[in-house]
């Protein structure tokens, strides 16, 4: 299920065909009610989605377009991803709205879509859909997760290439266009940014370890292998999930299978500064990916209705 995040104040979920926006600035706990729900244009299959802070516009991707709609479902603009995809499965364009609400950042998995060109990262004007800047990427990705850095204005993009690995980029807009930086790895998956923006968390693509990196250059502050969690690397793996529960704590997920092929997983609290493993963490989740730490001591899971449930330590 697609779940996009403009900031930690507004998150979106696709529920019953509507893009639902939830305001996390409130202190509400339990099942969250949407502050606003947006109806996509008729016939559109929504892939990814994000909502402006004022709750007046929603932005979403389909396989072949980026679209802006109002609260009553009126289409403001549509930016087509030309040419139309030759392949209809296996690629997922993603979008995220900048913190100031002026730019829609779009990852285009053009290579896998069969468009005869490299993947692209594109910045669109949120008011008109016009292209502000764009860059070709060296990836053949299925999809891309985009995270906003709160203090620098940077956007991070993690492009998943299936068995070929994962590539992490960082970008910002300048007068000359897009300033693009590629981290020197193809084997680490971006999991989350610290609330203060000074570090970020990754998991090895082959799921052997997790690491905390200094921002922005990516130097490793510490890494923890499966052995550190008391698990046999031949019987367990680190999941591509978790993140910053609070400024001082990250959640790391370890999973595996029993001898009778039953899947299991455990979440662990880890000191985000020292790397000390503190205790197991009860996320109240039914699967290892249904936990979204928010950085303030609370986290989200998904209820039977499809709406998020907000939990807290306190």
C-alpha positions as CSV (number, residue, x, y, z in Angstrom):
1,X,0.0,0.0,0.0
2,X,1.4,3.4,-1.0
3,X,1.9,5.7,1.9
4,X,3.5,9.1,1.3
5,X,4.8,11.7,3.8
6,X,5.2,15.4,3.1
7,X,6.4,16.1,6.6
8,X,5.8,14.6,10.0
9,X,2.7,16.9,10.3
10,X,0.8,15.7,7.3
11,X,0.7,12.1,6.1
12,X,-1.5,10.4,3.6
13,X,-3.0,7.1,3.0
14,X,-5.1,5.7,0.1
15,X,-8.4,4.5,1.7
16,X,-11.4,3.3,-0.2
17,X,-10.2,5.0,-3.3
18,X,-9.7,8.4,-1.6
19,X,-6.4,10.2,-0.7
20,X,-6.9,10.8,3.0
21,X,-4.7,13.4,4.8
22,X,-4.1,13.2,8.5
23,X,-2.8,16.1,10.6
24,X,-0.2,14.7,13.1
25,X,0.3,18.2,14.7
26,X,-2.6,17.3,16.9
27,X,-2.1,15.0,20.0
28,X,-4.7,12.5,18.8
29,X,-3.9,8.9,19.5
30,X,-5.7,5.7,18.4
31,X,-7.4,5.4,15.0
32,X,-6.9,8.7,13.2
33,X,-9.7,10.4,11.3
34,X,-8.7,12.2,8.0
35,X,-8.6,16.0,8.2
36,X,-9.4,16.0,4.5
37,X,-10.1,13.4,1.8
38,X,-9.5,13.9,-1.9
39,X,-11.1,12.1,-4.8
40,X,-8.8,11.3,-7.7
41,X,-9.9,12.0,-11.3
42,X,-12.1,9.3,-12.7
43,X,-10.2,6.4,-14.2
44,X,-7.0,7.2,-12.4
45,X,-5.2,4.4,-10.6
46,X,-3.3,6.1,-7.8
47,X,0.3,4.9,-7.3
48,X,1.7,7.5,-4.8
49,X,0.3,10.6,-3.2
50,X,1.0,13.7,-1.1
51,X,-1.1,16.6,0.2
52,X,-0.3,20.3,0.7
53,X,-0.2,21.6,4.3
54,X,-3.2,23.8,3.8
55,X,-5.2,20.7,2.8
56,X,-6.5,22.4,-0.4
57,X,-4.7,20.3,-2.9
58,X,-3.6,16.7,-3.3
59,X,-0.9,15.5,-5.7
60,X,-0.6,11.9,-6.9
61,X,1.1,9.8,-9.5
62,X,-0.3,7.2,-11.9
63,X,1.8,5.0,-14.1
64,X,1.7,7.7,-16.8
65,X,1.0,11.1,-15.1
66,X,1.4,13.4,-12.1
67,X,-1.9,15.0,-11.2
68,X,-3.1,17.9,-8.9
69,X,-6.7,17.9,-7.6
70,X,-8.7,20.1,-5.2
71,X,-10.9,18.9,-2.3
72,X,-13.9,18.6,-4.6
73,X,-12.1,16.4,-7.0
74,X,-11.5,19.1,-9.7
75,X,-8.4,18.6,-11.7
76,X,-6.0,21.6,-11.4
77,X,-3.3,20.2,-13.7
78,X,-2.0,17.0,-15.2
79,X,1.7,16.4,-16.2
80,X,1.9,13.4,-18.4
81,X,4.9,11.1,-18.2
82,X,5.6,10.8,-21.9
83,X,5.7,8.5,-23.7
84,X,3.2,6.2,-22.1
85,X,4.7,3.2,-20.4
86,X,5.2,0.1,-22.5
87,X,5.4,-2.1,-19.5
88,X,2.3,-1.8,-17.2
89,X,3.8,-3.6,-14.1
90,X,6.9,-3.5,-12.0
91,X,7.4,0.2,-11.9
92,X,5.9,2.8,-9.5
93,X,6.4,6.6,-10.0
94,X,6.6,8.4,-6.7
95,X,6.0,12.0,-5.5
96,X,6.6,14.2,-2.5
97,X,5.8,17.8,-1.9
98,X,8.6,20.1,-0.7
99,X,8.3,21.6,2.8
100,X,7.4,25.0,1.5
101,X,4.7,23.5,-0.7
102,X,6.1,25.0,-3.9
103,X,7.7,21.9,-5.6
104,X,6.5,18.4,-6.4
105,X,9.4,16.1,-6.6
106,X,8.7,13.1,-8.9
107,X,10.8,10.0,-9.4
108,X,10.2,8.5,-12.8
109,X,11.2,4.8,-13.3
110,X,11.4,5.4,-17.1
111,X,13.9,2.6,-18.0
112,X,11.8,-0.2,-16.5
113,X,8.6,1.4,-18.0
114,X,10.1,0.9,-21.4
115,X,10.2,4.6,-22.3
116,X,13.6,4.3,-24.0
117,X,15.4,6.6,-21.7
118,X,17.1,6.6,-18.3
119,X,15.2,7.0,-15.0
120,X,14.5,10.7,-14.2
121,X,14.1,12.8,-11.1
122,X,12.0,15.8,-11.8
123,X,11.0,18.9,-9.9
124,X,7.5,20.3,-10.9
125,X,6.0,23.6,-10.0
126,X,3.2,22.7,-7.6
127,X,1.0,25.5,-8.9
128,X,1.1,24.6,-12.6
129,X,2.8,21.3,-13.1
130,X,5.6,22.9,-15.2
131,X,9.0,21.4,-15.1
132,X,11.5,23.4,-12.9
133,X,14.4,21.1,-13.2
134,X,15.2,17.5,-14.0
135,X,18.1,15.0,-14.0
136,X,18.8,11.7,-15.6
137,X,19.7,8.9,-13.1
138,X,22.0,5.9,-13.6
139,X,19.3,3.5,-12.3
140,X,16.8,1.0,-13.6
141,X,14.5,1.2,-10.7
142,X,11.2,-0.3,-9.8
143,X,10.3,2.5,-7.4
144,X,11.8,5.2,-5.3
145,X,11.2,6.4,-1.7
146,X,11.7,10.2,-1.2
147,X,12.4,11.8,2.2
148,X,12.5,15.5,3.0
149,X,15.4,16.9,5.0
150,X,13.8,19.4,7.4
151,X,16.6,21.9,7.8
152,X,18.6,22.0,4.5
153,X,15.8,21.8,2.0
154,X,17.4,18.7,0.5
155,X,15.4,15.8,-0.8
156,X,16.7,12.2,-0.6
157,X,15.7,9.5,-3.0
158,X,16.3,5.8,-2.6
159,X,15.8,3.9,-5.9
160,X,15.2,0.2,-5.5
161,X,16.5,-1.9,-8.4
162,X,15.4,-5.3,-7.2
163,X,18.2,-7.8,-7.2
164,X,20.6,-5.2,-8.5
165,X,20.6,-3.2,-5.3
166,X,19.6,0.2,-4.2
167,X,21.0,3.7,-5.0
168,X,20.6,6.8,-2.8
169,X,20.6,10.3,-4.2
170,X,20.4,13.8,-2.6
171,X,19.2,16.9,-4.5
172,X,18.3,20.5,-4.1
173,X,17.3,23.3,-6.4
174,X,19.6,26.0,-7.5
175,X,19.4,28.9,-10.0
176,X,21.2,26.5,-12.4
177,X,18.7,23.7,-11.9
178,X,19.0,20.5,-9.9
179,X,22.1,20.0,-7.8
180,X,22.3,16.2,-7.7
181,X,24.6,14.1,-5.5
182,X,24.9,10.3,-5.5
183,X,26.0,8.4,-2.4
184,X,28.9,6.0,-3.2
185,X,27.0,2.8,-2.6
186,X,24.6,0.5,-4.5
187,X,23.9,-1.8,-1.6
188,X,22.3,0.3,1.1
189,X,18.5,1.1,1.5
190,X,17.5,4.4,3.0
191,X,15.2,3.8,6.0
192,X,14.8,7.2,7.8
193,X,16.2,10.6,8.8
194,X,16.8,11.7,12.3
195,X,14.4,14.4,13.6
196,X,17.2,16.9,13.8
197,X,18.5,16.0,10.4
198,X,22.0,15.2,11.5
199,X,21.9,11.5,10.8
200,X,20.1,8.9,8.7
201,X,19.6,5.2,8.9
202,X,20.1,2.5,6.2
203,X,19.9,-1.3,6.0
204,X,22.2,-3.3,3.8
205,X,20.4,-4.4,0.6
206,X,21.3,-8.1,1.3
207,X,19.9,-7.4,4.8
208,X,23.0,-8.3,6.7
209,X,23.2,-5.2,8.9
210,X,21.9,-1.7,9.7
211,X,23.9,1.5,9.9
212,X,23.6,5.0,11.1
213,X,25.3,7.7,8.9
214,X,26.2,11.3,9.5
215,X,24.4,13.8,7.3
216,X,25.0,14.9,4.6
217,X,28.1,13.0,3.4
218,X,27.1,9.6,4.7
219,X,30.0,8.6,6.9
220,X,29.1,5.6,9.1
221,X,28.7,6.5,12.7
222,X,28.0,2.9,13.7
223,X,26.7,-0.4,12.2
224,X,25.1,-3.4,13.8
225,X,25.1,-6.9,12.3
226,X,22.7,-9.7,13.0
227,X,25.2,-11.1,15.5
228,X,24.7,-8.0,17.7
229,X,21.0,-8.8,18.1
230,X,21.8,-12.4,19.0
231,X,20.6,-13.9,15.7
232,X,22.3,-16.4,13.4
233,X,22.9,-14.7,10.0
234,X,22.1,-17.9,8.3
235,X,18.6,-18.0,10.0
236,X,17.6,-14.3,10.1
237,X,17.9,-11.0,8.3
238,X,17.5,-7.3,9.0
239,X,14.2,-6.0,7.4
240,X,14.0,-2.8,5.3
241,X,11.8,-1.2,7.9
242,X,12.0,0.8,11.1
243,X,13.5,4.2,11.6
244,X,13.7,7.0,14.2
245,X,11.2,6.6,17.0
246,X,12.7,9.6,18.7
247,X,15.8,11.7,18.4
248,X,17.6,9.2,20.6
249,X,16.1,5.9,19.5
250,X,15.8,4.0,16.3
251,X,13.7,0.9,15.7
252,X,15.5,-2.0,13.9
253,X,13.5,-5.0,12.7
254,X,14.9,-8.6,12.5
255,X,13.0,-11.3,10.8
256,X,13.3,-15.0,9.7
257,X,11.5,-18.3,9.3
258,X,11.1,-21.2,11.7
259,X,11.9,-24.8,10.6
260,X,8.3,-25.2,9.5
261,X,8.6,-22.1,7.3
262,X,6.5,-19.8,9.6
263,X,7.7,-16.2,9.3
264,X,8.6,-14.3,12.5
265,X,9.9,-10.8,13.3
266,X,11.1,-8.8,16.2
267,X,11.5,-5.0,16.6
268,X,14.4,-3.7,18.7
269,X,15.1,-0.3,20.3
270,X,18.6,0.9,19.6
271,X,20.3,4.0,21.0
272,X,20.7,6.2,18.0
273,X,23.9,7.8,19.3
274,X,25.8,4.9,20.8
275,X,24.4,1.9,19.0
276,X,23.5,0.2,22.3
277,X,20.7,-2.4,21.8
278,X,18.2,-1.6,24.6
279,X,15.2,-3.9,24.4
280,X,12.6,-5.5,22.2
281,X,9.9,-3.1,21.0
282,X,6.2,-4.0,20.8
283,X,5.0,-2.1,17.8
284,X,1.5,-3.6,17.8
285,X,2.0,-4.5,14.2
286,X,0.8,-7.5,12.3
287,X,3.7,-7.5,9.8
288,X,7.3,-6.1,9.9
289,X,6.6,-3.3,7.5
290,X,3.4,-1.9,9.2
291,X,5.2,0.4,11.5
292,X,6.0,4.0,10.7
293,X,8.0,5.8,13.5
294,X,7.4,9.5,13.6
295,X,10.4,10.7,15.5
296,X,8.5,12.1,18.5
297,X,8.1,8.9,20.5
298,X,4.9,7.9,18.5
299,X,4.4,5.6,15.6
300,X,1.7,4.5,13.1
301,X,0.3,1.1,12.2
302,X,-2.7,0.4,10.0
303,X,-6.2,-0.5,11.3
304,X,-8.7,-2.8,9.7
305,X,-10.4,0.2,8.1
306,X,-7.2,1.2,6.3
307,X,-6.8,4.3,8.5
308,X,-3.7,4.7,10.5
309,X,-3.5,4.0,14.3
310,X,-1.2,6.3,16.3
311,X,0.6,4.7,19.3
312,X,2.8,6.3,21.9
313,X,5.2,5.2,24.6
314,X,3.8,7.8,27.0
